[in-house]
Each structure stands twice: as structure tokens, then as C-alpha cells.
């Protein structure tokens, strides 16, 4: 003989199963929310890390071993410099073109020149002048004045890439070897006479002011 199940017991079993399903669904939703929030936080941290322009002073402290603002690489090596005991107290007045045409004459010397900043506001920055075959990479030093100049190039939303920033740069010129190439580096000591204007058109002059 089959015994009929009591309606109250069957109802309680169904209700218990339903409540367990609800609890499980709530736990799954909470887990999904936590994972989504964690993904957003991690994504924001990655964006801040990779898409902000670093301070020259921070780079100078963090990458004092061979490296550059544009080419951060653990392998580069600076060519050795002779003693600076007999070095003149005043930097040598020159131009970007003269330095890149005759780098051996200026290696390890303190120099001063006028140039424009070219940067993509990510990791590549170079000091350039009209008619020069190549530029000179600025290398960081604990200098608030230099920080303000380089950070100012990438401030604002959106970034104004049409602005042209020129200045007089003072620093020590060095030759850095990387992957059998020579990179021209200026260890920044000072940035003076900053001028901000409109970037020239293709037909305009690109000569620093």
C-alpha cells in the first residue's frame, strides 16, 4: 500500500528548496559584483600607470642606472667621462644641430641651447630644432622647474598637441650606448625662458624662438 505524502511536508520541502536557490543566486550576484568592482579598480590603476607622463625627477631617482626618458631599457651604458676638475664653470653655448653633428666635442660637457619639446605624452620625449638630423633626449634630475615644463606639455583634457613649447635648456650632455646605437642624452639641470605658442604648419618655420 502506498502512503500519501502529507501536504505540509511537501510544501516545506519545496519552500526550503526555493529559499536555497534564492540564497545561491544572491551569493552568485554578490560574487559577480565583487569581481566587476575589482576589474574596474585594476583597469583604472593600469590606465593611471601607463598613460600618465612621469616626472623627470621621479625618473631620475628611479632610473639613475642607465636609461632614458624615451628609451627605458636595463641594458644601456653611458660612455665614461674624464675628470671634470678642469671644466669651465659656465656651460658651453651651442645649438642642437651643432651637438648632434659633433657629439664627441660635447660629450660629458655642460651645455646650453634653445630647443622645442616633441613628446607623445606617453614615454617618448625629445628636444628638437629645425634642420637637425636628430634630437636630444631629456634625462631627469631632481629639478622642480624642469618637472613643471615637461608636465605642462601633457596637462589638460584633451591634451593640446598643437601647442609648441620652446625653452633654453642647461645640462650635461652624454653619449649612451644601446643595442649598438648611440643615444644623445641631456641630463637636465635647468629650464629657462619658456615660451608657449602655436605649433607651426607644414609650411611654417620650426626653428626654436
N, C-alpha and C positions, 0 to 999 in steps of 0.2 A: 504494500500500500504506500502510495506517495503522500508525503505530508506537505501540505501547502505552507509556503513561507509566510511569515507574519508580515503584513504591510508595513508596520512600524520599523522593523529591522531592515527591510529592503530600502525604505526611504532614507534611513540613516546611512546606509552604505552608499547610496547614490550621492547623498549630500556630502559625505566625507570625501568621496572621490572628486566631486566638483570643487570643494574647497582646496584639496591638494593640487588640482590643476591650476586654480587661481593663484595659489602661493608660488607654484613653479613658474607661471607666466610672469608674475611680479618680479621674481628673482632674475629671470632672463632679461626683463626690461631694465632692471637696475644695472645688471652687468653690461648691457649694451650702452646705456647712458654713461657709465663709468669709462668704458673703452673709448667712446666718442670724445668725451672731455679730455682724456689722456692724449688722444691723437691730435686734438686741436692744440693742446699745450705744447706737445712735441713739435708740431708743424710750425707754430709761432716761434719757438726757440730756434729752430733751424733757419727760418727766414731772417731772424734778427742776427744770427751768427754769420750767415753768408752774404746778406745783402746790405749790411751797414759798412760804411767806409771806416777803417780803423784809424785811430790816432797815430801820428808819426811817433810820438813819444812812447806809446804803448808798443809799437812795433820795434822801436829801438831797444826797449828793455827786454822784450820777449825774444827778439831775433838778433841779439847782439852778435851771435855767431853768424858766419857768412849767410847772407840772404838779401833780398831787396824788396822794396815796396811792390814792384811789379812782378818779380820773379822769386817767390818764396820757395827755396829749394835747399835741402840739407847738404847738398854737395858742393856749392860754390866755394871758392877760396880767393881771398884777397892777395894780390901780389904784394910782397913785403916792401916796406918803405924804409929809407935810410933815416938816420937820426935827424930830428927837427931842431937841433940846437942852434944851427946857423940860419934858420928860416926867418925871413923878414916878418916884422910884427904886423904889417898891413897885408891884406890879401892882394893877389895879382888881379888887376883889372883886365878883363878879357871878354870874349863872346862865346856863345855856344858853338858856333861854327869853327872858331879857332881851336877850341878844346877838342872837338871830335875829329878835326883834321890832323891835329898833332897831339894825341893823348899822352905820348911819352914825355913831352915837355912839361905837362901839368900834373903828372901822376904824383900823388901824395902831397901836393901843394894846396894851400888855401887860396881860393879864387873867388872873384865876384863877377857876376854877369847878369844881364837882363834877359828874361825869357818868359814865355807863356806856358801855362799849365795845360796839358792834354790828359784827360782822365776819363775812364768809363764808369767811375764811381763804384767799382766792384773791387778790383785788385790791380789794375794797370794804370800807372801814372807816370808821366814823363815830361821833362822840361824841354821845350822846343823853341826854334826860331826859324824865320824864313830862310830858305836856301840851304839849310843844313842837311847833310846826308842822314843824320840820325839825331836822337836826343840823348838826354842825360837823366837817369833815374834818380829821383829824390829818395834819400835814405834817412830814416828817422833819428832824431835825437831829442832829449828832454827839453823841448822848446815850445812854450805855450803860444808864442807868436806864430811859429810855423804851423802848429796844430790848427789855429784859427783860420789860417789861409787855406789849408788843404781841406779842412772840414767844410768851410764855407762854400766850396765848389760843388758840394753834393747835398746842400740843405734845400729844403722846400719840397713841396709835393704838387705837381711833378717837378723833377729836377730840371733846372733850366740849362740845357746843354748848349744853348745859343750864346750864353754869356762867355766872355773872354776875359780871363784873369791873367794879368801880367804883373811881374814884380822883379825886384832886384834880389838875387839870391847870393848868400855867402856861405861857404862851406869848404870842406876838404874833398878834393877830387881823388877818386880811387879807381883802380882797374880790378875788375873781378872776373875770374875765370869760371865758366860754367859750360859743361858739355862742349869743350874745345872752342868756346866762343868767349869773347871779351865783352863784358858789360861795363858801361861807364856809369859810375856812381858818384853822387854828390852827398856827402854827409852834411846835412843841413845844420848850419849854426844860426842863421838869421834870415828873415824875410822882410824886406823894406820896400817902401814906395809902391804899395799895392795899387793897382788900377783895374777897375772892372768895367768892361764895356761890352759892346755887341760883337759877336764873332763875325769876321769878315766873310763876304760872299766869295764864290769861286773866283770872281774877277778882282776882288779886293786884295789889298796887301795883308800879309800875315806877319809882318815884321813887328816884334815887340816894341811897345812905346818907350 
